């Protein structure tokens, strides 16, 4: 039986995309953390949020948990995204 190899690349070119401007500092920023909701993300992101507040002086940490860990975040969870200066997307097992 032959092995079939699949190409994981998307058929649409991303050449037209540009990266977001890098923040000079996180001080005073609102940072969102988007979790996939697996059990070990909570303690990790609790510690990350504390570190962002203490070390980087962020103003607020917003926590979001997706309803399906293997799917993209639901658009309705991102309604406040314009108020955030940074987003961290993380996974855990």
C-alpha positions as CSV (number, residue, x, y, z in Angstrom):
1,X,0.0,0.0,0.0
2,X,1.6,3.3,-1.0
3,X,1.9,6.2,1.4
4,X,0.0,9.4,0.4
5,X,1.7,12.7,1.5
6,X,-0.6,15.7,2.0
7,X,0.5,19.3,1.6
8,X,-0.5,21.2,4.8
9,X,-0.1,24.6,3.2
10,X,-3.1,26.8,2.5
11,X,-3.9,27.4,-1.1
12,X,-4.3,31.2,-0.6
13,X,-1.1,33.2,-0.6
14,X,-0.3,35.2,2.6
15,X,2.1,37.5,0.8
16,X,-0.3,40.5,1.2
17,X,-0.5,40.2,5.0
18,X,1.6,42.5,7.2
19,X,2.6,41.9,10.8
20,X,1.1,44.1,13.5
21,X,3.3,46.9,14.8
22,X,5.4,45.7,17.8
23,X,4.6,47.4,21.1
24,X,7.4,49.4,22.6
25,X,6.2,48.3,26.1
26,X,3.4,46.4,27.8
27,X,3.2,48.9,30.6
28,X,-0.4,50.2,30.9
29,X,-1.6,47.8,28.2
30,X,-4.6,45.5,28.2
31,X,-3.4,42.0,27.2
32,X,-5.9,39.2,26.3
33,X,-5.0,35.6,26.8
34,X,-7.0,33.1,24.6
35,X,-6.9,29.6,26.0
36,X,-7.9,26.4,24.3
37,X,-9.5,25.4,27.6
38,X,-7.5,22.2,28.4
39,X,-7.0,21.5,32.1
40,X,-3.4,22.7,32.5
41,X,-3.9,26.1,30.8
42,X,-5.6,27.6,33.9
43,X,-2.7,27.5,36.3
44,X,-0.2,28.4,33.6
45,X,-2.1,31.4,32.4
46,X,-2.8,32.4,36.0
47,X,0.9,32.6,36.5
48,X,1.5,34.3,33.2
49,X,-1.1,36.9,34.0
50,X,0.5,37.6,37.4
51,X,3.9,37.9,35.7
52,X,2.5,40.4,33.1
53,X,1.1,42.5,35.9
54,X,4.1,42.4,38.2
55,X,7.0,42.5,35.8
56,X,5.6,44.3,32.8
57,X,3.0,46.5,34.6
58,X,0.1,45.7,32.3
59,X,-3.1,47.5,33.3
60,X,-5.4,44.5,32.7
61,X,-5.3,40.8,31.7
62,X,-8.4,39.6,29.9
63,X,-9.0,35.8,29.9
64,X,-10.9,34.0,27.1
65,X,-11.5,30.3,26.8
66,X,-12.6,28.8,23.5
67,X,-15.5,26.4,23.5
68,X,-13.7,23.9,21.2
69,X,-10.0,23.4,21.8
70,X,-9.3,22.4,18.2
71,X,-11.2,25.1,16.4
72,X,-10.5,28.8,15.9
73,X,-11.8,31.2,18.6
74,X,-15.4,32.1,18.1
75,X,-15.9,35.6,16.6
76,X,-18.3,36.6,19.4
77,X,-15.5,36.2,22.0
78,X,-13.4,38.8,20.1
79,X,-15.9,41.6,20.3
80,X,-13.7,43.5,22.7
81,X,-10.5,43.0,20.7
82,X,-10.2,46.6,19.7
83,X,-9.7,47.5,23.3
84,X,-6.7,45.2,23.7
85,X,-3.1,46.1,22.9
86,X,-1.8,42.5,22.8
87,X,-3.2,39.0,22.5
88,X,-1.5,35.8,23.6
89,X,-3.0,32.5,22.2
90,X,-2.0,29.5,24.1
91,X,-2.5,25.8,24.4
92,X,-2.1,23.2,27.1
93,X,-2.6,19.6,27.9
